[in-house]
Amino acid sequence: MSAHETEKWIEKDRRQLHPTYHPSAHANPLVIERGEGVWLYTTDGQKILDGMAGLWNVNVGYGREELAQAAFDQMKELAYTSNFAGMTNLPSSLLAAKLAGYAYPGLNTTFFASGGSEANDSAFKTARYYWKRMGKPGKTKIIARKGAYHGVTMYATFATGIEKYHTMFGPAVEGFVHIPAPNPYRYEGEIQPGETVGQAAARALETAIQAEGPDTVAAFIAEPVMGVGGVIVPPDDYFPLIRQICDKYDVLFIADEVITGFGRTGEWFALRHWGVKPDILSFAKGITSGYAQLGGIQVSDAIRESIETAPADQSWMHGFTYSGHPMACAVALKNLEIMEREDYAGRARTLGQRLLEGLKTLEEFPFVGEVRGLGLICGVEIVSDKAARSADPALAMRIFKAAEKAGLRTRPLGSTLAFAPPIAINEDEVDEIVKRLGAAMDSVV
Ligand SMILES: Cc1ncc(COP(=O)(O)O)c(C=O)c1O
């Protein structure tokens, strides 16, 4: 496509409101025409290494014909049917059966939505439902973390702990409380003498539950590795303590594994790194590698039981037109087959180690404060002063733009540049990320 044609295309695009829209962020959009493996091709001839796998989701990379075929076959057979109570379809039943016990033992029941925000709203509503069924209707509040990203539906927006997502959408939904995240590089809470960051951050949960009153708290939600909040990898002692505290106060633990599920961190699901199991799991993104819109929740047997044994006037009145969408579920089944066949947790572990080691060589730059990661999700923290660890989001933005010019897609998250490439990436392509980022950094000094 010529530059002129690309401009005409962008003109048509002006009728579209894009997510998190501001005209300054969309003045000169990349128009992506095609993808193959880890590479994106624009209409004006650029070839870009997608260091973010789209939005942390295109695990198997672009251009997988097997997935296109699975979608085609299912659409021909049955494009859609209602999945509301009283009806089902083959792919959603097969997928639910496959997912029983798949992530964590005891999570044997799945509800399907279309993405991560819907998954989290489903999780919050189900937590409230559960406590009502248990005779504790006062347990309605949700505790989340500062810096958390849980999506943009109304509940998910206010579970999200990033202020700019709230500013223009108040008044805030009541009942969402935020505590500091277990960020070892820059912990925002108070640390008592002798405490680790993990212990302090877990204590913050206990303090919040006590302050709100345990009889008012339904659930705690956390991303095992915080994504949008800046790729925060928690200390090893954090989640085991969180699990204990949730158990002590009868608070459900919701794991938002929308990014971390399906191999991304080098374990099939990320809480396995710490031997911890949630009561509700939110999933999306990687289940279809972005080839179809699918998310959902998995719930514990106790929660399932509460729904199963309810009188009719306490039915679980929740569900979407596209819950259990046949094509999306057929794509998910094929995608899981590919990721299992190609050992994606193992790939994310070894290639992630290579990426982390490569990125760590960039710590030589005076403005690289820290390089962190787990499996194939890494963050490079940009600072104006290494000793003071002072965040420099403006410089991170300049490096992001320079990287884009060098044919590398990353994502600036405040002062952190994020990397979560397709898990299909190979060793040379991992090295290419490091090389192109290094060149971008050279160009801004
Ligand atoms: C951890 C987490 N939860 C939820 C969401 C929301 O998912 P969606 O955009 O599919 O609604 C995201 C999206 O990036 C996410 O990163």
Ligand as a Chemical Component Dictionary entry (heavy atoms), coordinates in Angstrom:
data_LIG
# 
_chem_comp.id                   LIG 
_chem_comp.type                 NON-POLYMER 
_chem_comp.pdbx_formal_charge   0 
_chem_comp.three_letter_code    LIG 
# 
loop_
_chem_comp_atom.comp_id 
_chem_comp_atom.atom_id 
_chem_comp_atom.alt_atom_id 
_chem_comp_atom.type_symbol 
_chem_comp_atom.charge 
_chem_comp_atom.model_Cartn_x 
_chem_comp_atom.model_Cartn_y 
_chem_comp_atom.model_Cartn_z 
_chem_comp_atom.pdbx_ordinal 
LIG C1 C1 C 0 -4.555  -8.583 34.316 1  
LIG C2 C2 C 0 -5.647  -8.133 33.419 2  
LIG N1 N1 N 0 -6.921  -8.331 33.783 3  
LIG C3 C3 C 0 -7.944  -7.961 32.994 4  
LIG C4 C4 C 0 -7.724  -7.361 31.784 5  
LIG C5 C5 C 0 -8.893  -6.929 30.937 6  
LIG O1 O1 O 0 -9.033  -7.770 29.871 7  
LIG P1 P1 P 0 -9.891  -7.300 28.564 8  
LIG O2 O2 O 0 -9.171  -6.156 27.984 9  
LIG O3 O3 O 0 -9.909  -8.548 27.729 10 
LIG O4 O4 O 0 -11.247 -6.943 29.046 11 
LIG C6 C6 C 0 -6.422  -7.157 31.351 12 
LIG C7 C7 C 0 -6.132  -6.530 30.032 13 
LIG O5 O5 O 0 -5.023  -6.173 29.717 14 
LIG C8 C8 C 0 -5.346  -7.524 32.192 15 
LIG O6 O6 O 0 -4.082  -7.277 31.847 16 
# 
loop_
_chem_comp_bond.comp_id 
_chem_comp_bond.atom_id_1 
_chem_comp_bond.atom_id_2 
_chem_comp_bond.value_order 
_chem_comp_bond.pdbx_ordinal 
LIG C1 C2 SING 1  
LIG C2 N1 SING 2  
LIG C2 C8 DOUB 3  
LIG N1 C3 DOUB 4  
LIG C3 C4 SING 5  
LIG C4 C5 SING 6  
LIG C4 C6 DOUB 7  
LIG C5 O1 SING 8  
LIG O1 P1 SING 9  
LIG P1 O2 DOUB 10 
LIG P1 O3 SING 11 
LIG P1 O4 SING 12 
LIG C6 C7 SING 13 
LIG C6 C8 SING 14 
LIG C7 O5 DOUB 15 
LIG C8 O6 SING 16 
# 
